[in-house]
Amino acid sequence: MELEPGLVCPPLEFTPTRVRLFRFSAVSWNSHRIHYDQEHARHEGFPDVVVQSTMHGEMFARTVLRWAGHGAVLHRVEWRNHATAYADVPLTCSATVRTVREADDGHLVELALTETAADGTVCATGTVEVHIS
């Protein structure tokens, strides 16, 4: 793999369904009803159930690991949520190589991340550092 700043990774597109949000709440011990109960989410002022803030980070990690390949190791994942994402609204995670450094039988690569909803709204941005052998 040719590693250099500016390299754009293949985007990861996914749709957070209500079932996926419910399951993610279960495995992450997030019992807030806005993530799985549509009526409650509407009562709280949201148009639909809300994507968990930690799911954005998980999808960023998944985007980079899918690109980096087998044996890649995450060193750091940081993100900031900017807008609320909702069930059944397609999201796209994109990543661009920011820096590449030689390190321990491979490279330490930092990537800039953006997660965008189908309407163009930026839901989250972040940075990932991954070791690629």
N, C-alpha and C positions, 0 to 999 in steps of 0.2 A: 504494500500500500504506500503510495506517495503521500507523505505528510508534509504539509506546508501551510503557513497562515493564509487564510482566505478560502481554503478548501470548504466547499459546502457539502454537508452530508445529506443523504437521502432523507426527506421528511418522513415523519411517522404520523399517519392520519388515523384517528380513532374517534368513535362516538361513545361517550359515556352513557350507556343505557341505565334505566332505573335499576335493573337487576345487578348490573356491574357496580353501581354506587352502593346498593344495599350490601353486596358481598364485601366491597372494600371497607365499608363501615364496620362490618362484622370482624374482619381480620385485623383491622387497626383499632378496634375497641372504641370507635367513635359512635356514641349513642345519640348524638344530636339528631332529632327527627327531621330537620330540614334536608338531610341527605337521603332519606328514603320514604318519607311520608308527604305525598304531594299536597294533601289538604293542609297539613301543618305548615309546610313551606309557604303556601299561599297566605295562611293566617299570619305568618311572620313578614309578609310583604314581598315575597319572591314569586315570580310567575310559574316556577316549577321547582323540583328538587334540585339542590345545589351540589356541584362537584366539590369534593373535599379539597381543602388547600393542600394537603399532603399528596393527593393524587397527581397534582401538577408536577411535583418533584419526582414522583415515581415514574411518570411518563417521560420526563426529561432523562432520567437515568436509563430507562428502557431504550430511548432514542439513540443515545450515545453507545450503549453496550451492543445494540444490534449492528451499528455501523462499525464499531471497533473490533468485533469478532471474538471468537473463542479465546479465552485466556486473558482478556482485558480485565483490569481491576480498577474499580472506582476509587479515587482518593478523596474526592470532595464533590458534593452537590449542594449548590446554593441557589435559591430562587426567591422571587418576590411576586406575590399575586397583585395584579393591577385591576382586574375586573372579574366579576362573578361569572362562572360558567355553569350551564344548566344541562340537565338530562336531555339526551337525544339531539343535542346541538353538536355537529361535527367539530372536532378540534384538530389542529395540525401543529406538531412540534418540529421545529427546524433548528439546526445546529451548524455553526461555522467555526472552523479552527481559528483560534486566536493566536496561540503560541505553541511551539514544539521545542522541547529540550531533551537532550540525551540523558538517560537515567537507567541504571540497573538493567542491563541487557535489553534495552528497548528505548521507548520514548515516553515522556510525560507530556501529555497533550491537554491544553486548556481550550474549551469550546464555549462560545457565547450561544445562548439558547433563547428562543422565542416560542411561545405557544399562542396561537391565533384561532379565534372562533370563526365559523363559516362566514359571518358578516364582516370580517376584518378586524374585529375588536381584539386587541392584545390582552390576553387573560393573565399571562405570566411571562417573566423574563428571568434569566439566570445564567449561571456558569457551572460547568462541570470540568473536573480534572480527572483524567483517566490515564493509567499506565498501559501502554500497548507494547507487547513483546514482538 
